[in-house]
Amino acid sequence: MRDYPQIYSQRDPRWANQRLGTVNGNTIGQAGCYDTCFAMKASFYGHLITPNALDDIFTNQNIYINDAGEHTQPSDLLADNSLTQVYPDVKFQQTYNFSSGPADLNLLKNLSNDPSTTVTLELDFDHDPNDGIQTHFVELHSFDDTSLRIYDPWDGLEKEFSQSYGTNPGLTIQKFVVYQGQIPQPVQSQPVLSDDDLRALSVIRDGYRSILLADGTHFGNEEAVARAGVDAINKLAQAQTDLDNANITINSLKAQLADFQASSTTQSLTDDVITPSQASILTPATPQIVVQEPIFSGKFAFLANLLYQFAKAIG
């Protein structure tokens, strides 16, 4: 299975009436199925392009051929390797022709199992071999023992083959055109911020504004705003470091106090009994830190709380 990022219809009004190649009177909407398949295929391999834009490239680079296979005008046909001439990294592999016999569906199944492979299927549009071949091209989506799914440029749909082209794909399909290429890695989605994160970011923004106003900086000067923002971040980082160091010192003092209290029960510097009032003088007081209840939580809580207090102080 291959999921095409763009599924185009050759009859899309944005390009349906554009002349196909250099043949007057012929349009993408009428006969541009191969061009439209190639546009979908190119987009799958990371070259996002529409059928009309690709038609312009094929025309301007003289890639279209005529019935004799020559690159002379007028021409509106495409060779099976035409897309590689535009995008060398989208590599034409091989064409398998079945005009004289049924299509090899086991081969098609194997090709479908390779996610880096795309297959354009040439078929008989009305799936009636008795009236001749009415050529049409579609793109393979997937094929297994029960389902053959395609991208059809005639209507721009991803659908079951049998929905439009009969129940005997072995007779309807005339050839496989096989390409391979590198599939672009999906773009990593940005993490979703919680309501707390968004609320904190709003306060951070307002805090920066307060810092800039307190410093006399004009908002029209982007460079000054950027400098002030960097300074604010540096100050906040230093404040966080100072707070961490203070917590380390407090924990160290608490540990020393605990050691002192433990040793005082087993050792005596004098035979005199130490009264409670004397003990209060000898025992260092435990440092007390007033911790204000946080008003924000989430990834940006520290910055938001600090800037909130700062803005409140200078406001």
Buried (B, 14 or more C-beta within 10 A) or exposed (E): EBEBEBBBBBBBEEBBEBBBBBBEEBBBBBBBBBBBBBBBBBBBBBBEBBBBBBBEBBBEEBBBBBEEEEEEEEBBBBBBBBBBBBBEEBBBBEBBEBEEEEBBBEBBBEBBEEEEBBBBBBBBBBBEEEEEBEBBBBBBBBBEEEEBBBBBBBEBBBBBBBEBBBEBBEBBBBBBBBBBBEBEEEEEEEEEBEEBBEBBBEBBEBBBBBBBBBEEBEEEEEEBBEBBBEEBEEEBEEBEEEEEEEEEEBEEBEEEBEEEEEEBEEEEEEEEEBEEEEEEEEEEEEEEEEEEEEEBBBBBBBBBBBBBEBBEEEE
